[in-house]
Amino acid sequence: MACLDPETPGSSPHFAEWETDRETGRSAVDLKWSAPGTAARITPAKPLSLRDSKKLALRIFVPPNTTGTKFDVSVTDSSNRRVTLGSVQVNGLPGSAKTASYWAQELRVPLSAATRAGLDLRHVKSLALTPRSQSGRAWLMDAWGWAPGTAAVKAAALPRVDVGRTIVKEGDSGTRTYRIPVETSGKGSGQVRVYVLDPDGGRAENRLVTVRPGSNAIDVPVQVKGDTVYGDDVEHDIAVKAVRGAVVGKHRGGVTVENDDPEPVITLSPVADRVTEGETLTWRLSMDAPTTVDMWEPVRVLPVTEGAERSTKDVDPQWLEDSSGDDSGPERPLSDAHLWVWLNIPPGSTSVDFVVPTVQDQVSEPTESLRLALTDRNAEPLPDRPVLTGTVLDKP
């Protein structure tokens, strides 16, 4: 997730992108106020323990280059006893639009006031931050119980999840079901979150799964329907992230369905290739069969090999700008105007027209022409395809 507006100058290291737009269970508290005194209260799903902790630690960041942001920090136990632990002040880091200065700082508040008041630190049900500054903005990343020293280190016996990949052909007919390969090894049990990614829109459904070595807890079937229509390869993927008591090795995998149908044959043919100035030259880009994907094919205007060439002043100026990004002036041969145009044939269709709107002038001119060719991805004319000619006659 990203709590910063995309238009915010600068960035934060805390809102890193992963495989999904949003991750369940991963969030921050965004605070904004225009007057002091209104508390922001954070209540977890169940009370948490601060027993054996000496201080409450907070990770908070404020906008860069700001100073003097103040909060009172309070906690409430399961018996609804509320105690103000103390106050914190945080200043923004120096920064600009080119720095990642929305960076959280750790602030610690002693728990001594809660102990004196007899608060049940084994069952803390909520945390409250009350702004004391006149106005401001802040983000709370997390909070936890702090004690001096380091925790005792011991080897953890954890289950490990690795997601594999199966590659299959789509086939010409029928429906087959495959399962995404997932291996769980190691020891013990733990929880992971499994995101099932939509191959079309990037959306994801997720669920919390308890895994054990050798189990098939992560069972994701994929249905593959065969057809005879050209399309892209499709990846039906899952992404797995550890939540509690587990580790993840290869976090993403799935079933890749390979298209096994031939790409349609593309042809370019004239519709109106001999017109009088003021009319529109038209060619048709056609496929011998529809597809399930957008097909983008490039055509290019080439220099003429004989006679006069149509110029940039002889076509509609808006069309020229839309098609090439060039202006009509200064006047020059049309082939010098970077007219390399990608045409789109949408799914289910089999053709699209390429048009060149000509303009009429009052100047007596000879017959003019332009040459048009299908090209490869490097703008080179395809050697096995004809170069077509469009002719424009002077209006009598």
C-alpha positions, 0 to 999 in steps of 0.5 A: 500500500502507499499512504502518500499521495502519488503527487507528493514531492519526494518519497518514503522507503516504508511504502514499498510495492510488492506483487499486489496493489494492496497487502492485507494486514500491512497498513499505516495510520495517516494523521492530519489535523487542523486544531489540537486535541482530537485523539487518533485511537488505534485498536488492534483485533485483540489486546496486546501485552506490554508486560516486561517492557520498559517503554512504548516505542513508536515509529513515526514520520512527518513531512520533510523540513517540518519542526515541532510536531507534538503528541500526547501518548496514551494507552487503555487496558481491557478494563477501560483504564486510560493513562497518558504516558507522556509526550513526544516531539518529532521533526521532519528530516531535511529533504526535497522532491528528489529524496526519500525523506518521509522516513520514520524515527523511533520515539520512546515513552516510559511506561512508568506512569502506566505502572503507577496507575495500576494499568494492566499491561498484559492486556492493552487494548488501544493506543491513542495519539493526541496532537498538541501542535496547531496543525500538521500531518504524521504517519504512525508505522508501528508501535511495540514494547521496548526493553533494554538489551537483545532477545535471547537467540535460539534456532527456529524450526520453521516450515518453508514454502516454495512456489514452482511453475508448470508450463502447459500448452493450451490445446485446441479444445476441451478444458483441463485442470492443473494445480500450481506446484507448491512445496512445503518443507522444514519443520513445524507449522506456521501461517502464510498469506496466499494471493491469487493474482488475476492474469487480466487485471492484476487484482488479487484475492487472498487467504490466510493458510496454515502450512506444515511440511508435506501438506497440500494446504496451498491448493490452487486449481487452474482451468485451461480452456483450449481454442484455435485462436491466436493469443498471448501466453497467460500466467495464472500466478500466486504470490505467498508471503510469510505471516507468522512462524514460517518462511518463504523461499520462492514466493511467486509461481503458477501455471503458464499457459502457452499459446499454440496457435499460429499468428495470423497472416497480415496483409496491406491492400488498397481501398482508395489509392488513386484520388483527387486532392482534397480526398482521402487515400485509404489502405486496409490492414487485414488479418486472415483470422481474429485474435484474442489480443490487440495486434499492433502492426507498423506501416511506414511512408517511404520515398518515391522512386519516380515522379513527384512526392506528396509533401507535408503541406499537401496533407491535413496538418492535424493528421500529420501531427497526430501520426508522426509528431511533426509539423507541416512546415517547413515544406518537405517530402512526406517521407521525411516526416517520420511517418512510421505509424503503428496500427491497432487491430483490436481483439475479435476484429480482422482489419483497420484502415490507414488513411491519409487525408489530402488537402486541396490548394490553388497551385497547379501541380503534377500528379503526386504520389507516396509509397507505403510499406509494412515494416518490421519492429525496426522500421525496415520494410518487410522483404516478402511484402509489396510496397504500395503506391498512392496517387493524388491527382491535381483538381481541375 
